[in-house]
Amino acid sequence: MNTKPEAVTQTPEEQAPAGVVRELGELPPGAILEEEAVARMFNRHPASVKRAVARGELPPPTRFLGKPRWTAGAILAHLDTRLESARREAEKEAARISRLSP
């Protein structure tokens, strides 16, 4: 496995979250991703990936052969869970606001 980061040229839409989800969705759910690959997908530095994990924005990695790794399926499942949670919160907030309106 090549651990050397490669230069990646991305168009603005590929840098958007939808591009990342599309790229993750094209991989088999069991595809193993190294930290550098996750950083490239999100157009971020590997340190930003660590911070995103600490904030709960990405799932915690599994250590494999001494390095943090994710599966494409684990990242997508985590994003789905976060989106569902945000949807429920938005619905609660909308219901709260509608109760305040005359």
N, C-alpha and C positions, 0 to 999 in steps of 0.2 A: 504494500500500500504506500503510495506517495504521500509523505508528510510535509513536503515542501509546498507552501502556498503558491498557487499559480495566479498570474494576472488575469483578472476578470473584467471585461468591459460590459457594463449593463446600461440599457436604455432606462429612462426615467420610470416607465411602467414596470420594468423588471425589478427596480429598486423598491417599488411600492409593496405593501404587505400582500396584496393579491398575487403579485408575481412570486412571492415566497411560497404562499400556500399552493399555487399552481405547481411550482417546482417540487415541493414536498409531496404533493398528490400524485405526481408522475413517478415517484419512486415506489418500490414495493414497501409495504408497511414495516417489514423486517430489515430494511436497508439500514446498515449501521453508519452513523455519521460522526466524524471526529469534530472536535471543537472548532478547528480551522474551517471545516466545511460549513458548519452552522454559521460561523461568523461571516463567511463569504455569501451565504444565502441571504442573510439579513443585511448585507453590506455594512458590517460593523467589525470592530477590532475584537479579537478573542477576549480581551478584558471586559468589553461591553457584554459579551455573552455571559461571563461569570456574574456581572452585576445584574443582568436580567434574571438569572437563576435566583440570586439572592432576593430580588424583589418579587419573585413568584411569576414573572412574565414568561419564563420558560421552565419546563420541568427539570428537576434535578437530574444530572447525568448519572450513568452507571459507570463505575471504573472498570475498564477492561484493558488488560495489558499495561496497567499503570497510567492510562490516560482517560479523561472523561469522554464518554460516548453516549449517543442517543440513538433511538431508532426513529425513522421518519414517522411511523405510526404513533409513537409516544408524544412527539411534538405536536402532531395534528390533533390527537386526542386532548392534549392539554389546552390547545387553542380553542377547540370546540367547547370544552368545559368553561373556559373563561368567557367566551362569547355568550353562552347560554346564561351564565351568571349575570353578565352585563344586561342581557335582554330582560331577565326577571327584575333586576334592579330598576331598569327604565320603566317597566310596567308598573311597579310599585310607586315610583315617583309620579308617573302620569296619573295614577289613581288618587294619590295624595293631593295633587294639584287640582284635579277635577272636583274633589270634595270641598276645596277651598273656594272654587268659583261659584258665583251666585246663579 
